[in-house]
Amino acid sequence: MYESEYTGDTRLANFMYSVYGLMGAALAVTCATAYYVSTIANIRTTLFGSPGLMTVLVVVQLALVFGLAAAIEKLSLALAVTMFAVYAISVGITTSAIFLVYTPGSIVQTFGVAAGMFGVMGVYGYLTGSDLSKLGNIAMMGLWGIIIALLVNMWLQNPVIDLVFSGIGVVVFTALTAYDTQKIRQMGQSMMGSGQMMGKVAVIGALTLYLDFINLFLFLLRFMGRRRD
């Protein structure tokens, strides 16, 4: 019995290491891509001078996320990781504009704050014995409200609305970090004997936490970012 429990704990730990390792690698790829794109004038001009191209990139991102989530059982582990890597690169391309809008120091500072908040909520979600399902449901409703509000504000261009819902966004993705961490831990516990499928679930878990972190960082940047002169 003790050996079985030890093996189960070890496998769960390895699963979570895989999740955070993949997430960390994806964040590194995104950061490197964003910085590189921001430093090449020709690429910047092509990207930000062509709304159609940016639209295509966003559509590709959505297709990758939904495709990966929907077809994870049919995909090989190598293909799932590749799709995640391509997605991370595409996010780096579309978010490279932050290096043109905000000072490097404020970007690094905000990234550090986001990492701290993410880490605290991740530990809470992993260790708490409380069921965070209700918190997750409320956060998801808040997320849909944010999406609708920000889409409407694209036409209204109201800075107050943008600021208010950016604040709500910080709260929502902070809550989702705890909820998603708990959910991923539970998924890892329920798939102890699944072999390669466990690896593919780790990719989905990493993608989920990656999205939580990226959105938390971007919403925080609206408050903490210092714009270039």
Secondary structure, DSSP 8 states (H G I E B T S, - for coil): -HHHHHHHHHHHHHHHHHHHHHHHHHHHHHHHHHHHHHH-HHHHHHHHT-HHHHHHHHHHHHHHHHHHHHHTTTS-HHHHHHHHHHHHHHHHHHTTTHHHHB-HHHHHHHHHHHHHHHHHHHHHHHH--S--HHHHHHHHHHHHHHHHHHHHHHHH--HHHHHHHHHHHHHHHHHHHHHHHHHHHHHHHHTTT-THHHHHHHHHHHHHHHHHHHHHHHHHHHHH--B--
